[in-house]
Amino acid sequence: MMESKSFPGNVDSLDSLREYVGERAQQAGLAKKPTYALKLAVDEIATNIILYGYQEAGLVADFTVLSEITEQALMVILEDIAAPFDPLARELPDSGDLTKSLEDREIGGLGIYLTINGVDEFSYEYLNGKNRNKFVMKIAST
């Protein structure tokens, strides 16, 4: 069953968001490492939504977290009403970029790179006037 929870679109919500995702991961039976990776990924995208989608645009709005636990996976979807932004459309750092020093590396993209590579599945869609960033972590069978 899909669960829905709304958070104010400001940085003060990030702690509550991480806590909520951690609770859902615990309910799903995720181990510590995948839970940490999921929280990091959700935090990165939520931070981008808040800072760039809402604050820079002067939007004062909530964002919604939809989550569902099945026997196979925990799915988390962030929904927001900011301007369409597909994180997958951005050019991500490659292995050459990752070996450069911080001073020599281009700014941006690392958080999205970590997001995409930290979860089992990540996808984006713009549907009914909303950005939908979907994260899936598979539940290890015992």
C-alpha positions as CSV (number, residue, x, y, z in Angstrom):
1,M,0.0,0.0,0.0
2,M,1.3,3.4,-1.0
3,E,2.0,5.8,1.9
4,S,2.1,9.6,1.4
5,K,3.6,12.3,3.6
6,S,4.1,16.0,2.9
7,F,7.0,18.2,4.0
8,P,7.4,22.0,3.8
9,G,9.7,22.9,0.9
10,N,12.5,24.4,3.0
11,V,15.9,23.1,4.3
12,D,14.5,22.7,7.8
13,S,12.5,19.7,6.5
14,L,15.6,17.7,5.5
15,D,16.2,16.2,9.0
16,S,12.5,15.1,9.2
17,L,12.7,13.7,5.7
18,R,15.8,11.6,6.4
19,E,14.2,10.4,9.6
20,Y,11.1,9.4,7.7
21,V,13.0,7.6,5.0
22,G,15.0,5.8,7.7
23,E,11.8,4.6,9.4
24,R,10.4,3.3,6.1
25,A,13.7,1.5,5.4
26,Q,13.6,-0.1,8.8
27,Q,10.0,-1.2,8.2
28,A,11.1,-2.7,4.9
29,G,14.0,-4.6,6.6
30,L,16.8,-2.8,4.7
31,A,20.3,-3.2,6.1
32,K,22.3,-0.2,7.3
33,K,24.4,0.3,4.1
34,P,21.4,0.4,1.7
35,T,19.4,2.5,4.2
36,Y,22.3,5.0,4.3
37,A,22.6,5.1,0.5
38,L,18.8,5.6,0.1
39,K,18.8,8.4,2.7
40,L,21.7,10.1,1.0
41,A,20.1,9.8,-2.5
42,V,16.7,11.2,-1.3
43,D,18.4,14.0,0.6
44,E,20.4,15.0,-2.4
45,I,17.4,15.3,-4.7
46,A,15.2,16.9,-2.0
47,T,18.0,19.5,-1.3
48,N,18.1,20.3,-5.1
49,I,14.2,20.6,-5.2
50,I,14.3,23.0,-2.2
51,L,17.2,25.2,-3.1
52,Y,16.8,25.4,-6.9
53,G,13.2,24.4,-7.6
54,Y,11.6,26.3,-4.8
55,Q,13.8,28.9,-3.2
56,E,15.5,30.2,-6.4
57,A,12.1,30.4,-8.1
58,G,10.5,32.1,-5.1
59,L,8.1,29.2,-4.7
60,V,6.7,28.5,-1.2
61,A,5.2,25.0,-1.4
62,D,5.4,21.5,0.1
63,F,6.8,18.5,-1.5
64,T,5.4,15.0,-1.1
65,V,7.0,11.7,-0.4
66,L,5.2,8.6,-1.6
67,S,6.5,5.2,-0.4
68,E,5.6,1.6,-0.8
69,I,7.1,-1.5,0.7
70,T,6.7,-4.8,-1.1
71,E,8.3,-8.2,-0.5
72,Q,11.0,-7.3,-3.1
73,A,11.7,-3.6,-2.6
74,L,11.2,-0.2,-1.0
75,M,10.1,2.5,-3.4
76,V,10.3,6.2,-2.5
77,I,9.0,8.9,-4.8
78,L,9.6,12.6,-4.3
79,E,7.0,14.8,-5.9
80,D,7.3,18.5,-6.3
81,I,5.7,21.3,-8.2
82,A,8.9,23.1,-9.3
83,A,9.7,23.7,-12.9
84,P,10.5,20.4,-14.7
85,F,14.0,19.2,-14.0
86,D,15.3,15.8,-15.1
87,P,18.4,15.0,-13.1
88,L,19.2,12.2,-15.6
89,A,19.4,14.7,-18.5
90,R,22.5,16.3,-17.0
91,E,25.9,15.1,-18.0
92,L,27.3,13.2,-15.0
93,P,31.0,13.1,-13.9
94,D,32.9,10.2,-15.5
95,S,35.8,8.2,-14.0
96,G,38.3,10.9,-15.3
97,D,36.4,13.6,-13.5
98,L,36.2,11.6,-10.3
99,T,40.0,11.3,-10.1
100,K,40.6,15.0,-10.4
101,S,41.3,17.2,-7.4
102,L,38.4,19.3,-6.1
103,E,40.0,22.4,-7.5
104,D,40.2,21.0,-11.0
105,R,36.8,19.4,-11.1
106,E,33.7,21.1,-12.6
107,I,31.2,22.1,-10.0
108,G,27.9,20.2,-9.9
109,G,26.7,16.8,-10.9
110,L,28.5,14.8,-8.1
111,G,25.4,14.6,-5.9
112,I,23.2,13.3,-8.8
113,Y,26.0,10.8,-9.7
114,L,26.0,9.5,-6.1
115,T,22.2,9.4,-6.1
116,I,22.0,7.3,-9.3
117,N,24.8,5.0,-8.3
118,G,23.7,4.6,-4.7
119,V,20.3,3.1,-5.3
120,D,19.2,0.0,-7.2
121,E,16.9,2.0,-9.5
122,F,16.4,5.7,-10.1
123,S,14.0,7.2,-12.6
124,Y,12.4,10.6,-13.3
125,E,9.2,11.7,-15.0
126,Y,7.2,14.9,-15.2
127,L,3.5,14.0,-14.8
128,N,0.4,16.1,-14.2
129,G,2.5,19.3,-13.5
130,K,4.8,17.5,-11.0
131,N,8.4,16.3,-11.0
132,R,8.6,12.6,-9.8
133,N,11.9,11.3,-8.7
134,K,11.7,7.6,-8.0
135,F,14.2,5.6,-5.9
136,V,14.0,1.8,-5.5
137,M,16.1,-0.3,-3.1
138,K,15.7,-4.0,-3.4
139,I,15.2,-6.0,-0.2
140,A,17.8,-8.7,0.2
141,S,16.2,-12.1,0.5
142,T,17.4,-14.1,3.5
